[in-house]
Amino acid sequence: MPKAIIFLADGMADEPLEELNGLTPLEAVNTPGMDAIAAAGASGTFLTLPDGLPTSSDVANMSVLGFQPELNYPGRGPIEAVSQGIELKEHDFAWRCNLVTVQPDGVLSDYSAGHIDTALAAEIMAALQNEFGSDKVTFHSGVSYRNLLTLHGAEFSAQIDYHKPDSSQGIHISELGLTALTPEAEPTVRFLNKLSSNVHNFLITNYPKSGATNIWPWSPGNRPELTAFSKLYKGRSGAIVSAVDVVKGIGYCTGMEVIEVPGATGFIDTNYAGKAAAALEALKHHDLVYLHVEAIDECSHMGDLKLKMQAIADFDAKIVIPVMKELQGQDVRFAILPDHPVPIRLRQHTTTPVPVAVCGPGIEPDELLTYSENTAPLGRLGLMKSTELVDLLLK
C-alpha cells in the first residue's frame, strides 16, 4: 500500500502584488520542488476554513488532515494544552495566551511581542505564575510568544467571543475586548479583564525592555475529544513533524506520533535539515507523515515580503527537494499545500481555498506544470475538503 508525505507550508498562499509585477510571492520565487509535484501529478484547491469557525491554524490543519473541525472544534487553547502535557479536568478551561506588544496609545502593534525569545518568554510566564497564579489560574510557557493560561472552576466558561491577535494588529484594544456569549460567561470576562490589567502593570514595571506589555487570552475550551487518525483512515497510521504546539496537539489528540525535532523554532531559523530527516525516519514506521513548517506564516503576519519569499525558497530547497530526492522511486505520494492564505497586504488569515498539488504512484497527472494560487484551481482535482486529500494519498 502507498505511503504519503504532506508538505504543509503554513500561511504560504497570498495575492498578486504590484511590487512583484502582479505575481504572488509563491509565483515570484523559484520553487522547482513544488513545481515538480504539480508537473508530475494533479492540482486543485482545498477548503481549510469552513464557514462559522475561527480563521485560525488549528481549524485549518484539522481540516487538511480530515478531522472536520466543523463537527468537533475544541478551541485552540485545549489543543495546545494537550501538546504540552497539561491535564485538563472537568472544570478546567485552557486559553491560548500570547505575549503581545500594545503601544502606550492603546494600539496592538505586535501579536508576538517581537517574536520574543523562548527563554525570556518562559522567564516571564514563570514570573506571572509566581505573582498571579492561584487555585483559579495557572500560566504555562510554550514556544516564544505562544503560551497558555488555564482557568480552574465551575464558575468559569468558554462561551466567550474573542479577537485573534494576529488578525488585530493596528487596532486599538478598546475595540478588541472579550465578549460573554451567555450570562454565565460574564464572570469569566470580568476575571480575565482584571487579570490582564494587573499583568500589564507588572510587565511594564518588571520587563520594560522585553517587548511584552500584555497577555492576550483567546480561543478557550475544555478537554478535546477528536477521532483517532487510525479510526478515521481504517487502520492506517500517521506522524506529525512540527515546531508548534497547535499542530503537535492535533497529533496527540488523534493518536498520531508526534516527532520532536531539536532546534525546531517555528520561525526562519528552524532546523530544516532536522525536520526533513525526522520525516524520512517517521515514514519508515507510518503510512502518512505531516511535515509542517511555520516560518512562512510568521513572515506573512509580520508583513515582511522579502522574508516571506526567503521562507518559501527555504521550504522548497531545504524541505521539499531533499525529502523527495531521498524517496525517489519508492511507493510514496507527495502533497503540497498551505493551511490557509496570509496575504502580505492584510497580515492576517483569509478563507480562500488554498492551492494543492499531489503526485506519486497511481495519481493521474493533469496538464499543469507549475504550482501556484493561480494555476492550481485549473487542475483536475477541483475543490477538495474533509477527508478527500488524505483519502487520495492513502487509497
N, C-alpha and C positions, 0 to 999 in steps of 0.2 A: 504494500500500500504506500502511496506517496506521502512524503513529509513536506513541511512548508515553513517558510520564514516570512513574517510580515515586517517590512521595514517601515516603521512609523515615525515620520518626520513632523514632530509636533509644531503646529502653527505655520506650516510652510506656505499654504495657499494664500494668494494675495490678489491684487487687482492691477490692471495696466497702469503704469506710471509715466507721466510726461517726461521726467528726468531720465527714463530708460527708453525713450522714443516709442512709448506705447506698449512696451513689454512688461510682463510681471517680473519680479525678482527671480523666480524659478526659470523663466524663459531667458533671462539675461545672463544666467550663469551656465557655464559648460558642465553638463551633467551626463557624461557618457554611460554611467552605470544605470541611472534611472531610465534614460532613453533606451538602453538595451533591453530593459524589461518590456517597455512598450513595443519596441520593434519586433521582439520575438514572441509577443503574446497579444493580449487583448486589453482594451481600455474601457473605462466607463466612469461613473461617478458614484459616490456613496453618501447617503443621508446620515450624518452622525449626530445631528442635534434636532431631535423631534420637537414639534410644537408643544408648548406648555411646560418645558423643562428649562432649567438654567443653561446658559450657553457656556458651560464650563467643561474642563478637560475630563472630569470624572464621567460625565454623561457621554462625551464623545468617545472616549476609549472603551467604555462599556458597550457602546453601540457597535464599534468596529469589531469587537470580539463576539458580538451577538447576544449580549446579556440583557438586552431590551430594557433600558432604564425607564421607558415609558410605563412599564408594568411594575417595577420594583426599585425605583431610585431611593437609596437610603440617605443621601446627603454626603457631602464631601468630608466633613469632619469625621464621621464614624469610619469611612473607608480608610482614611489616613491613620486613625487610631488603631485599626486592626494591623496595619503595616508596622506601626511602632510597638506592637505587642501590648497595647493598653486594653485591659479588660473593662468592658462596659457592662455594668449591672443594670437591673431593670429600670431604675430612675436616674441613669447617667445619660447626659447629653453631650456629645462631642462636637466641638466647633473648630473649624479651621481658624487659625489666629495669626494673620500676617503681622509682621513688624513693618510699619509704613512710615512715610515722612509726610507730615502736614505742616505747611508753612505758617508763620505767625499770623498771616491774614486769614487762616482757616481753609486754605485750598489744599486738597490732597494732591501732592506733586509726585509721589513715587510709591507704588504699591509694594515695593521690595526693600525700602529703606536703603537704596543704592546698592542692591544685591549684597546686603550685609554679609560679612564673613561668618561662616558657620560657627566658629569658635566664639566669636563675640556675641552672636545671637544666642548661643547656648548659655553664655555667662549672664546675659540679660534675662533670659527666661528663668534661670535659677534664682536670680535676684528677685524677680517678680513673684516666684513661688515663695521665697523666704519672706517677702514683705506682705503679700496679699493672699497667699494660699491658705485654705481652711477646709473644714469639712464640707463646704459648699462649692469650692472652686479649686481646680488644680491646673497649673501651667506645665506644658510639656514642650521640650525643644525638638526641632526637626532638622531640616537642611536649610541653611541660610535663613531667609525670611519666612519660610514655610513651617509654622509652628502650630501647636494645638492648645486648646483650652477645654476642660470638661467641667460641666456643672453637675452637682450631685443633689438629688432631692426631688420628691414628688411635686413640689411647688413650682418646678421649672417646666418649660415647654419648648418644643422645637417648632411650634406653629408661628413662625416669625418670618416676615419678608425682610430681605437684606439686599445690599448692593455689593456686587463683586468689586474688589478694589482695583483689579487690573482693567476694569471697564469704566472706572470712575475718576481717572486721573484728570486734573484740571478743573474739578468741580468742588464747590465749597461744601464742607462737611455738614452744614446745616440742611443741605438737600439730600443727604445720604444716610439718614438715621434708620435704625431698626424700627419695624412696624409690627405690632402684635396683630395676628390674623384672627385671634379669638380673645375674649375677655380673660381667659385663663392664662394667656401668654403675657399679659401686661406686666405682672411682677418680674418676669424674666427680662423684659426690656428695661425696666427701671433698674434692676440689679446690674445689668451689663453697662448701662449708661453711667451709673455711679462708679463702677469699677474702672471703666475706660477713662473717665475723668481723673480718677486718682492715679492711674498708671501713667497718664500723660504728664502729670505734675512730677511724678517720680522720675520718669525718663529724662525730662529736660533738666532736672536738677542733678541727677546722678550720671547720666550718659549723654551729655550735651553735644559731643562730637561723634556719636555713633551713627547718626542718620536716622535712628529710630526714635520718633517722637510720640508714636501712638501704637496701640494694638488695634487690630481690625477683625473682630469675630464675625464669621459668616458661615453659611451652609451647615446648619446643625442637624443632628439626628441621633437615633438610638442604635443599638447593635444591628448591623446589616445581616440580612439573610438572602444570599444570592444562590442561584442554581450552580451546581458544580460543573466545571468545564467538561469533565468526563461523562456526566449525565447528559448534558446538552448535546454532546457530539459522539454519543454511542460508544463509550469506552476509550476514545482517543485521549491522549494526554497533552498538556501544554506547559510552557515555561515562559516566564517574564524576565526580560533584561531591561532594567530601567534604573535611573538615579533617584526618582522622586516617589514619595510615599503614596501619592494619589494613584499611580499606575501599579506600584507594587501591592498596594492594598487591595486592588481589584483581583490581583493574582491570589493573594492569601485568602480572600473571601470566597473564591471559586475553586480552591483546591489545586491551582496551578503551582508549579515550583517557581519560586522567586529567587533569582540568582543575584547575589550581592557582588558588585564589582568594585574593588578598591580604586579610589581616585575618580569615581563617577560623581560628578558635581551638579548636574542639571544646568550647566552653562557651557560656554565655548571652550573652557579649559578642561572639559571632561576627558576621561580616559577612553578615547575612541578605540584604541587597539585592544584594551581590556574587555570592552563591551563586545567587540567583534569576536574575540576569542571565546568569551563566555557563551555567546550564541552558538558558535560552532560546536562547542562541547555539549551544550544542552540538547542540540539536535540529535546527538547520539542516543539520547535516552527518552526523547519525547517526539510526538508527532508534529507539533507546531511550536515555533518559538516567536515570541512577540518582542522584537528588538526596537525599543523606544528611545528616542533622543530628544531631549527637552530644549536644547540650546536655541534652535531657530525660533521657537515660541517666545523665549525671553528677549531675544533681539528685536522681535516684532513689537512686543509691548513697550520696549524702550523707544521705538520709533527710529531705530538706527539702521538705515538701509544698507550701508556698507557692511556693517556687522552681520546683518541678516544674510546678505549674499555670501559672505565668508562662511557662515554657518552652514548654508546649503551646500556650498562647494566641499566643505569638510565632511559633511554627511555622506555625500556621494563618493568622495575619494577614500575616506577612512572607514566607512561602514559598508556601503552597498558593493563597491567594486571588490574589495578583498574577500568579503564573505562569498559573493557569487563565484569568484575565481577559485576559491578553495573547494567549492561544492560542484564545480563544473563537471558535467557528465553523470551526476548522481540523480537519483529519483526524487528530486526536490523541486517544489514550486515556490515561486517568489511573488510577493505583492509589495507594491509601494503606494503609500498614501499618507496624507496628514490626518490628524484627528479633527481639525477644524481650520478655517481660514483665520488669519490675523492680519488684515490689511495694515500696512505701514501708515497709511493715511489716517486710520481710525485708532490704531494701537489697542484694539480690542477684538474679541471673537465675533464672527458673524455666522449665520446659519446656512450659508450657501453650501450645497453638497460639494464634497471635495473630490479632486481627481484621483482615480485609482487605475493602476495597471497591474496585470497578472501574467506571468509566463511560467513555462515548465512543461513537463511531460503531460500530454493529454489536454492541454489548453489550446484551443483552436485560435490561431492568430487572426487579427484583423489587418487592415492596411496602414494603420498608423505607425510612424517611425520615431516619434518623439513623445515625451511625457510632459504635459503642462495642463494648466487650468483651461486653456482654450482648445487643446486637441482632445483631451480625454472624453468630453461629452459626445464626441463624434464616433467613439468606439462602439463595438458590438455588444458590450456588457450592459449598456443602458444605465438606468438609475438603480443602484442596489441598496438594500437596507437589511436590518435584522441579522439573521444568521447566514445570509446569502454569500458573503465573502468567504467566511471560514468553511462553509459547506463546499464552495467551489474548490478551495485549496485542498480539502481533505477527502473529497469524494473519490 
